[in-house]
Structure formats: structure tokens, C-alpha cells
Amino acid sequence: MSVKVNVHRGTDAIGGTCIEIITKQGRLILDLGMPLMENGGGDLNTVDLQTPSIENGLLSDVPGLFGDASDTPICGVVLSHAHPDHFGLMKYVDASIPIFMSSESKAMIEVGNLFYPSEMHFSSVKKCNIFKQFKSFQLGCFKVTPFLMDHSAFGASTLLVEVEGKRLLYSGDLRAHGRKSSTFTSLPKKVGHIDCMLMEGTTLGGKHHVGFDSEDAVEKSMLASFSQSNLTCVQSAGSNIDRLVSVYRACKRMQKTMVIDLYQYYTLIQAKAFAAGLPPHPGDHLRVFFDHRQKSTLQDAGLDQVLTQAKPLQIFPGEMIQNPASMVLRLSWGFMEKIIERLESQSHVAFIYSMWQGYLTKGERGVCMSNMPRKYGGQWQHIHTSGHAWLEDLQKLTQAIQPDMLIPIHTLQGDEFANYFDNVIRIKDGEELRL
């Protein structure tokens, strides 16, 4: 008997990951993400992104995955975490194939189904199966064990797959410098011997390093910025719970009011079901702006109780305008701009950009965002740390695990792996590797 691995996408790109593990008895798919780029980092055809297919190369040519015939059954699809570049194409999977994800990932996808554009929705997520972190489950001949992992996606998992005497470890996206770093450092003792490790290398090449080594460093820099007598506008990913906590903690220490919108509030409430220590807390400094469209979205979904729950925290524009120096706004840029334009003086506004800088160069929207602070005589302060592990942490991880094979994935620097790691096997997209 033999086990083979086929990385259909991800050996020469960041995002769009799709891994197939193959045996004679069955097959298993790990992640099925919407690509972010062409192989090598080039821009994707925007028309193709609207209509993914095998013909235009966005859907991987995996027999039986999208409804065509296949000789060997697909036992299931397993998601590592709820970022679109890992689950964005799962809505095209044949309905007969079960999909598994963590409870946290399901909750975050359901939030996105409410507030994100329709092309990003995964409406069949309610039918997906749930796994529990650290609890093994069986899919045909495959035994899968998920390990909660430090990443910028809430509830992210590293996945251990055992089949026919072989043990494969898929890192998913992971890091050691966030708020759950112990999940990273404790992983080697939990997984034991590994025959084949598929490991992400997003930060190789240095483009994701913007001067802040950890989430703690981000919080300290936020604190220093908030100490100024300014209205502060923060642009960050609403789904990045770690970053929200950094902003929240810095606001609390400076006794400033953190203003979020209903999307952000609902995201926190959903995450709080799994991590009770997350904000909001009674009597704290967090307030909620009731964006009209977001309010209608919650009402249309039958979630009026969320509005009732948030009502004591509601803040109106007038209060923000009257007390700008005490406010830190984590809202949509469009609404923050309306507040700025109503201020008596726009010279005391701080602009913090807390996401990957690459977004500022992507398309017309990115360029517009890049230039926005200049309208008010300001500039972006870049306070961010990557959601992906640094090279030195990846080296420590592989030295501790010592896999027999190490396959680069989720990287533009796969050819460099052999310079830093042992037992590297370099394969191309669509190339089967027998273990």
C-alpha cells in the first residue's frame, strides 16, 4: 500500500491552498481556498475570479471533487482556518462530500456570510461538520487530529493526518508571536514523529516584516500613539481578533474610548462564545456605532437581540465629534472620513494602518486607501505584525519535529527552503509525491 501527496495549489503562491492525500482506499482534501495570486506572485484575471472553473485554472482538477466521476472516493474536505484563501472555493464542492471545520471557523464564516459581499459567502457552511480542537476524528481510512494554532484567524488549526502507517502534518497558517504562542511552541511534543510535513513559508523573503516582531510590540506602539491628544483612526482587519485585543488593551491603558461598528461587535460576540476573556466587558471603554446598513443586515437575519444587547454601548456621531481626543475609531473608512470632515480642526488626527501593506497597492481601492490620510495633511503610521511565522521560528519548529520530508507550501520562496531547512522535497503544483 502507498500514500501520495498532491499539492494542487500553493507550492509557488501564497493563498489558494489545496492539498490532496491519496491512497487506494480513499482521498482527503485539506483546504480549498480562493487564490490570491498567480503562481510566482502575478495578478489574477479579475473576470476569472468571478467565475472559477477548472478551465480557467482557479478550481483544481481533482477527480470527483466538483461532481464528476472518480474511481477513488473523497472521504472529506478539512479546513484549517477561516480565511478565504483557504475556504473560498469550498462552496463548489459536490454536496455528497462532507466538509469539516472547527466551531470557531464556522462561527467566523457565518459572520462573513452576513456582512461580506455575496461573492465571498459560503452559504452551505451550516451543513458542514464540526471538529473539536485536539480531538481526533475518522474520515474513511484517515485519522485527523486538529491542533489549535496561533494565527491571525480565530480558531486556526494545524492538521495531523494518519493513514496506512504514515503521519503527515499540515501546518496551515501559523505563527509564534501572537497571543497564543504556546500553541506553536508545544506542537512538537504533541505530534511526535512525522513522515511528511507540509509547512507554510509566507514570510520568507522579508516582505511581511514591517518592523514589529510580535503582537505585544504592536500593542506597545498603539499605546504610544494613543498617548497623543488626537482623534485616532485605525484600519485593521475586522476578523483579526488578536489585533482588536491589541487596540482594546491600548485604549484601556490610555483611558480612551474604542469605537467599533455592529459588524465588529457581532464578530467579538461570536468569538467570545469560545474565549470568554474577550471584550466587551461590563463597564469598559468600548462603544458601538450603529451603522444603518449593518443594523438592517442584523434585523433581516432575525438577530434583533444583538442590537438589544449592544444598545447600552451605542455611541452617536455627535459624541465622537465633541470629544475627538478621547476616541479611537475602528470603523469603516467611509464613516471615519465623515467624522474627520466635521471636526473643527483636522490637523490633530492620527491614522494607523494595521494590515499587510500589500493591500495598499492592490487595484484602485488600494491606491485610494494609500492616499486617503494626505487629504487631511496626515500619513499612515504602519503598526502591524504578520499573521505568519518568522523564519527563525519555523526553523525551531522543524528542528524540534525533524520530519523525514519537508514540503514548502503557501510561499513564494519555496526554492529557498533548502537553504534553511533539512530534508526539503521541492514539488510543483499537481505533482504527486509518493511517501
Summary of the structure (lengths in Angstrom):
residues: 435
radius of gyration: 22.2
end to end distance: 10.5
largest distance: 74.4
contacts: 1446
relative contact order: 0.15
helix: 35%
strand: 22%
